[in-house]
Amino acid sequence: LALIIGGQKKIFVLSILGTQSTGKSTLLNTMFGANFPVSSGRCTRGIFMQLIPIEEKFRESLRYDYLVILDTEGLRAPELSVNSVHRRDNELATIAVGLGDVTLVNMFGEGHNEVQDIL
């Protein structure tokens, strides 16, 4: 990343977690003008990243030069077997929470119990 942005820059990392089809990518696209692909069903596979430069007029007050957004695959994907879902969900959550300065947990309806079990 240092090769892309050059030098010593401050980066804020925002990640998102949530069950499949809860609108994680749509939320990030709306909030930050990102370009994550969206569709019904399983769209994001793994973790996608987008680097957004912070406008010069906000850099001093925010104390960051760039925002990195991590969009994760939906948790509890019905396409995967029960054993692989649990392991994959834990891996995704570990990466998202570990790398993020802030992690948004996007829940829809009764999905909060499923996400709470993973976290």
N, C-alpha and C positions, 0 to 999 in steps of 0.2 A: 504494500500500500504506500509505503514511503517513496517508492519509485514513481508512482502515479502522481502523488500530490507534491512531492519534493520537500525536502527539508523537515524541520521540526514544526509540525502543525498539530494543533489540538483537535481531537476527534471525539464527538459524543456518539455513543452507540445505543440505538433504540431497537429492541427486538419485540416480537409479538408471538404469543402462543394462544392456542384455542382449538376446540374440536373442529373437525372437517366441516366446511360449508357454513361457517359463522361470519364470513365477510372480512377476514383479516386483511387480505390483499386489497379489497375495495376500500377499507378504512384507511390503510396507508396511502393508497393512491389519492384519496380525497383530502386527507390531512396535509400531505407533503408534495402533491403533484408528481408522485412516483409513477412508474410505468410497469408495475407488476401485472402479469397476465391474470385475468379473471374469467371464470366460467362456472357453471354448475358442476357439482361433483368434485372429484379430486383433481385439482389444477396444479397447485404448487407441489413439487416433489423435492424433498430435501430442504435446503435453505437457500433462498435467493438474497442477494445483497445489492443495495444501491447506495452510491456515494453522492451526497448532495452538498455543494458548497454553500456556506452560510453567507448571506449578503454582507458586504463590507460594513454597512451601517449598523448591523447587529452584532458583529464579531466582538467588539470591546465589551458590550454589556453581557453577552452570553459567555464570553471567554472560550469560545470554540471557533475553529475555522471550518470544520466540516461536520456533517451529520451522516452517519452510516445507519441505514435501516436494514434490519434482518427480518425477512418474511419467511416464516416457517411453514412446513407442510402441516396440514391439519392432524390433530391428534385423534386417536380412536378410529382410524380409517377402516371401514368395513371390508375393503378389498384385501386386507392382510389377515393372516391367521392370528388367532388369539395370542399365541406365544410370541410371535414376532411383533405384534402391535405393542405389547407391554414394553418390550426391550427398546423398540424404535422410539416410542413416545418418551421413554426415560432419557434416551440419548439426545433427542431433539430438545427436550426441556433443559438438560444439563448444558448443552451448547448455548442455547438462547439466553438462559439466566447467567451463565458464566461469562459470556462475552458482553452482555448488555449492561450499560450504565443504568438503564431503565428497561424493564420488560412489561409490556402491556399484556394482560390476560383478557382475551376477548371471549366472552361467554354468551351463549344464546339459550334462553329458556332454562331447562333443567340441567344443562350441560355442566354446571358448576361442580357437581359432585364428581364427575369424571375427571375434570381438570384438577380438582383438589387431590384426588387419589394419586395423580402423577407427580404433583409438586410436593 
